[in-house]
C-alpha cells in the first residue's frame, strides 16, 4: 500500500517537472495610468495612451469611471460612485470595453442602479447579456408607423391626447402637479396587456423612489417592470448614465419583438447633472450655463424609442419623458428642447391641481402629434369634437366670471361643460377600461349626465362603468377592436347607460318624491 502510494507521488512529481520545463513565460503588456487630481465626480488621469472615448476604467477600491475628455496631456474621467477614498498617485487600469449594462428577463421585478447592481436587497440578477448604454438608433427603413394605441387608463389622455406604441410623449409641469402619478398610472394600466415597463428615476429623493416602488409592488405592476434608480445623493456620473442604461434595457425587450414603455423621471435632473459635469470638465457653457450639446444628449436617447418593422421583430418602445417647469414656463431652454424632440406633450396646470381637477392636464396646451393615427376608431367617433367643445366651454366659463347676463343656451353649455370636466377627472391608480371609457363618452355626448348634480358625478360614472362591464362579450370585443363602432352598437351602449342612470337617479331622489323622466330633466343652473 505504501509502495503504491509512493509510486503515485513520484509519477505526479515527474509530470509536474515536465510541465515546468515545457512552460514558457510570456509578457503581456498592460497600460496603467495614474490619478493626477480628483474633484467632485471627476478625476484627471495621466497615462493610458490607448484609451478610447467612454471606455470603462477601474480605480482603487472597486470604483469605476469612463473616459469623457481625451486630451494630449491627460484624460478626464467621470466617476461612477463614491470617490472619497480616491487619492492622487493611485493606479488606474483599462477594462477594454465601453460602458455597458446587463440586460435580460432576469431584470423584471428588480430595482437596480445604472451599473446593474441590485438596490432591492436581492442578489445580483442572473443575466447573460450586456449591451452598451450608447447605441445608434434604428434606421428609418427599419421602422414601422405607429399604428397601435398604448392605453393609459386615463380618460382625458386616451380620448383627447392619445398615445401610440412607439411614440415619444412629453409630460411637463411644475413640481407637485402629478407628473409621476400619470406615469405610474400608465405603468399600472399595462397589466395583462403584454407591455413591459422600465421606470428610470433620475436624481429623485430616496423616499419618493421608495414610494413609487411600493405602489408598483402593491398593485402587482412590479412583476413586469424594471426600476433603474440614480438617487439625488449619488454621483452626477450615475445620474448622467441612468437614462441611457434604462434605454438599453428597454431596447433589449423591443428587439426581441415585445412592446415596452419607458418612463424618464425626470430629464430636468439629467440635464442638470450633465451641466455639472461639463462645468467641472471646463467645457464652454452656453445658454443657462448648459453646454452646447445639451440638445444632442436627449435627442440621441429619445430617437431610440420607435416601432420596429416586422423584419426586425415588430417590437416597440414608447417613451414618456418627464420635465419639471418653473412657474409654468414651457418656453425655457430644456422644455423647448424636449418639446421639439418629442411627438407631443401633456401639460399639467398647477391652477387645475389646486382646484382639485385631477389629473391636472391642460387640454388646450396638450397635444399628441402621432397617437391620433393609432387611436381606436370608437374613440375617434365619440371624442372627435370633445376637445374643441371643452376649449369653448373654458372660454365661456371665463367670460361668465365677469357676471355677464347669459341666455339659457349659454347656461346649458356651461353646465354641460362642467360635466365634461367631471367626466375627464379621475382618481389616482384607478384605470378605466376601454369599454367603460367609451360608455362614459357616449353618455356624455347624449347629455345623460346633464341631469346629475356635480357632487354625484363620480358615483354616476361608476354606475355607467358597471353597466359597461355587464355588456355582452361580443359587443365589448367590437368596442375594443379597430373597426368603426356601428350605430346599433352605440345605441345599445347608450341605452344601457341610460337605464343605469335612470336607476341611479331614482335611488338618489327616493326621499324627494318621484323623479322626472331622464329625458325631461333640465340641467340646473350652476351658482
Residue pairs with C-beta under 8 A, 6 or more apart in sequence:
30 93
31 47
31 48
31 49
31 50
31 51
31 93
31 94
32 47
32 48
32 91
32 92
32 93
33 45
33 46
33 47
33 48
33 51
33 57
33 75
33 91
33 92
33 93
33 94
34 45
34 46
34 47
34 89
34 90
34 91
34 92
35 43
35 44
35 45
35 59
35 86
35 87
35 88
35 89
35 90
35 91
35 92
36 43
36 44
36 45
36 46
36 74
36 88
37 43
37 44
37 88
38 44
38 83
38 86
38 87
38 88
39 280
40 236
40 276
40 280
41 78
41 79
41 83
41 235
41 236
41 237
41 276
41 277
41 280
42 68
42 76
42 77
42 78
42 79
42 237
42 277
42 280
42 281
43 59
43 65
43 76
43 77
43 79
43 83
43 86
44 74
44 75
44 76
44 77
45 57
45 74
45 75
45 76
45 77
45 92
46 73
46 74
46 75
47 92
48 57
48 75
48 92
48 94
50 94
51 57
51 67
51 70
51 75
51 94
52 67
52 98
53 67
53 68
53 70
54 66
54 67
54 68
54 98
54 99
54 134
55 66
55 67
55 94
55 95
55 96
55 97
55 98
55 99
56 64
56 65
56 66
56 95
56 97
56 98
56 99
56 100
57 64
57 65
57 66
57 67
57 77
57 92
57 93
57 94
57 95
58 64
58 92
58 93
58 94
58 95
59 65
59 79
59 83
59 86
59 90
59 92
60 85
60 86
60 90
60 91
61 85
61 86
63 79
63 80
63 81
63 82
63 83
63 85
63 86
64 79
64 80
64 81
64 115
65 77
65 78
65 79
65 80
65 237
66 77
66 78
66 80
66 98
66 99
66 237
66 241
67 75
67 76
67 77
68 76
68 77
68 78
68 277
68 281
69 75
69 76
69 281
76 281
77 92
78 236
78 237
78 240
78 277
79 86
79 235
79 237
80 114
80 115
80 235
80 237
80 238
80 241
81 235
81 238
82 235
83 235
98 132
98 134
99 132
99 133
99 134
99 241
100 130
100 131
100 132
100 133
100 248
101 114
101 115
101 116
101 130
101 131
101 133
101 245
101 248
101 249
102 116
102 125
102 127
102 129
102 130
103 127
103 129
103 130
103 131
103 248
103 249
103 251
103 252
104 125
104 127
104 128
104 129
104 252
106 125
106 126
106 127
107 125
107 127
107 226
107 249
108 196
108 223
108 224
108 225
108 226
109 222
109 223
109 224
109 225
109 226
110 118
110 120
110 122
110 125
110 226
110 227
111 118
111 119
111 120
111 213
111 227
111 229
112 118
112 119
112 120
112 125
112 226
112 227
112 228
112 229
113 119
113 228
113 229
113 230
113 234
113 238
113 242
114 133
114 228
114 230
114 238
114 241
114 242
114 244
114 245
114 246
115 238
115 245
116 124
116 125
116 127
116 245
117 124
118 124
118 125
119 229
120 213
129 252
131 248
131 249
131 251
131 252
132 248
133 241
133 244
133 245
133 247
133 248
134 244
134 300
135 248
135 251
135 304
137 300
137 303
137 304
137 306
138 304
138 306
138 308
138 312
142 308
142 309
142 311
142 312
143 166
143 306
143 307
143 308
143 309
144 166
144 307
144 308
144 309
144 310
144 314
145 307
145 373
146 164
146 165
146 166
146 167
146 307
146 370
146 371
146 373
146 374
147 164
147 307
147 373
147 374
148 164
148 165
148 316
148 374
149 158
149 162
149 163
149 164
149 165
149 371
149 374
149 375
149 376
150 163
150 164
150 165
150 167
150 186
150 195
150 259
150 261
150 318
150 371
151 158
151 189
151 193
151 434
152 158
152 163
152 182
152 185
152 186
152 189
152 431
153 185
153 186
153 188
153 189
153 431
153 432
153 433
154 182
154 185
154 186
154 189
154 359
154 426
154 431
154 432
155 423
155 424
155 426
155 432
155 437
155 440
155 441
156 359
156 361
156 363
156 424
156 425
156 426
157 163
157 182
157 346
157 359
157 361
158 375
158 379
158 434
158 437
159 379
159 382
159 383
159 386
159 424
159 437
159 441
160 363
160 366
160 383
160 386
160 387
160 390
160 424
161 169
161 344
161 346
161 361
161 363
161 366
161 367
161 368
161 371
162 368
162 371
162 372
162 374
162 375
162 379
163 169
163 318
163 320
163 344
163 368
163 371
164 307
164 318
164 370
164 371
164 373
164 374
164 375
165 195
165 259
165 307
165 316
165 318
165 374
166 305
166 306
166 307
166 316
166 317
166 318
167 305
167 318
167 319
167 343
167 344
167 368
167 370
167 371
167 374
168 302
168 305
168 318
168 319
168 321
168 341
168 342
168 343
169 318
169 319
169 320
169 342
169 343
169 344
169 345
169 346
169 368
169 371
170 320
170 321
170 322
170 323
170 338
170 339
170 342
170 344
170 345
170 346
171 179
171 182
171 183
171 320
171 321
171 322
171 323
171 345
171 346
171 348
172 179
172 322
172 323
172 324
172 325
172 330
172 335
172 338
172 339
172 345
172 346
172 347
172 348
173 179
173 324
173 325
173 328
173 347
173 348
173 349
173 350
173 360
174 324
174 325
174 326
174 327
174 328
174 348
174 350
175 324
176 353
177 348
177 349
177 350
177 353
177 360
178 348
178 353
178 358
178 359
178 360
178 428
179 265
179 266
179 322
179 324
179 348
180 208
180 212
180 265
180 322
181 359
181 428
182 346
182 348
182 359
182 361
183 199
183 263
183 265
183 320
183 322
184 199
184 212
184 215
184 216
184 429
185 428
185 429
185 431
186 261
186 263
186 320
187 197
187 199
187 216
187 221
187 225
187 261
187 263
188 215
188 216
188 219
188 221
188 429
188 431
189 431
190 196
190 197
190 221
190 224
190 261
191 219
191 220
191 221
191 224
194 258
194 259
195 224
195 259
195 260
195 261
196 224
196 225
196 226
196 250
196 253
196 258
196 259
196 260
196 261
197 221
197 224
197 225
197 226
197 260
197 261
197 262
197 263
198 225
198 226
198 227
198 228
198 246
198 249
198 250
198 260
198 261
198 262
198 263
199 212
199 216
199 225
199 226
199 227
199 228
199 262
199 263
199 265
200 227
200 228
200 229
200 242
200 243
200 246
200 262
200 263
200 264
200 265
201 208
201 209
201 212
201 227
201 228
201 229
201 230
201 231
201 242
201 265
202 230
202 239
202 242
202 243
202 264
202 265
202 266
202 267
202 269
202 270
202 273
203 230
203 231
203 232
203 239
203 266
203 269
203 270
203 272
203 273
204 229
204 231
204 232
204 265
204 269
205 231
205 232
206 231
206 232
206 233
209 227
209 229
209 231
212 227
213 222
213 227
215 221
215 429
216 222
216 225
216 227
219 429
226 246
226 249
228 242
228 245
228 246
228 249
229 242
230 238
230 239
230 241
230 242
232 269
236 273
236 276
236 277
237 273
237 277
239 269
239 270
239 273
240 270
240 273
240 274
240 277
242 270
243 264
243 267
243 270
243 301
244 301
246 262
246 264
247 262
247 301
247 304
247 305
247 317
250 260
250 262
250 317
251 304
251 317
253 260
253 315
253 317
254 260
254 308
254 313
254 315
254 316
254 317
255 308
255 312
255 313
255 315
256 313
256 315
257 313
257 314
257 315
258 315
259 315
259 316
259 317
259 318
260 315
260 316
260 317
260 318
261 317
261 318
261 320
262 305
262 317
262 318
262 319
262 320
263 320
263 321
263 322
264 270
264 319
264 320
264 321
264 322
265 322
266 321
266 322
266 323
266 324
267 298
267 321
267 322
267 323
267 334
267 338
268 322
268 323
268 324
268 334
270 297
270 298
271 290
271 294
271 297
271 298
271 334
274 290
274 291
274 294
274 297
275 285
275 289
275 290
275 291
275 294
278 285
278 290
278 291
279 285
279 289
283 291
284 291
284 292
285 291
286 292
286 294
287 333
288 332
288 333
290 333
290 334
294 333
294 334
294 337
295 337
295 341
298 321
298 337
298 338
298 341
299 341
302 319
302 321
302 341
302 342
303 341
304 317
305 317
305 318
305 319
306 316
306 317
307 314
307 315
307 316
307 317
308 314
308 315
308 316
319 342
321 338
321 342
323 334
323 335
323 338
325 332
325 335
326 332
328 349
328 350
329 335
330 336
330 339
330 345
330 347
330 365
338 345
339 345
343 368
343 369
343 370
343 371
344 366
344 367
344 368
344 369
344 370
344 371
345 365
345 366
345 367
346 361
346 366
347 361
347 362
347 365
347 366
348 359
348 360
348 361
348 362
349 360
349 361
349 362
350 360
352 360
352 361
352 362
353 360
357 421
357 425
358 425
358 426
358 427
358 428
359 425
359 426
361 424
363 387
363 390
363 391
363 424
364 391
364 394
372 380
376 434
376 480
376 481
376 482
377 482
377 483
377 484
377 485
378 434
378 438
378 479
378 480
378 484
378 485
379 437
379 438
379 441
381 484
381 485
381 490
382 438
382 441
382 442
382 445
382 485
382 490
383 441
386 420
386 441
386 444
386 445
389 417
389 420
390 417
390 420
390 421
390 424
392 413
392 417
393 413
393 414
393 416
393 417
393 418
393 420
393 421
394 417
396 410
396 413
396 414
396 417
397 414
397 417
397 418
400 406
400 410
400 414
406 414
411 525
411 526
412 450
412 522
412 523
414 526
415 450
415 523
415 524
415 525
415 526
416 447
416 450
416 523
418 454
418 526
419 444
419 449
419 450
419 452
419 454
419 457
420 444
422 449
422 454
422 457
422 458
422 461
423 440
423 441
423 444
423 449
423 457
423 461
426 432
432 440
432 465
433 465
433 468
433 469
434 479
434 480
435 468
435 469
435 471
435 476
435 479
435 480
435 493
436 464
436 465
436 468
436 469
438 468
438 479
438 485
438 493
439 464
439 465
439 467
439 468
439 471
439 493
439 496
439 497
440 461
440 464
440 465
440 468
440 497
442 490
442 493
442 494
442 497
443 449
443 464
443 494
443 497
443 498
443 501
446 494
446 497
446 498
448 494
448 497
448 498
448 501
448 518
449 457
449 460
449 501
450 521
450 522
450 523
451 501
451 505
451 518
451 521
451 522
451 523
452 460
452 501
452 504
452 505
453 524
454 526
456 508
459 504
460 501
460 504
463 500
463 501
463 503
463 504
464 497
464 500
464 501
466 500
467 496
467 497
467 499
467 500
468 493
468 496
468 497
470 496
471 479
471 492
471 493
471 496
475 489
475 492
475 493
478 485
478 486
478 489
479 485
479 489
479 493
498 518
501 518
502 518
505 515
505 518
505 521
506 515
509 515
515 521
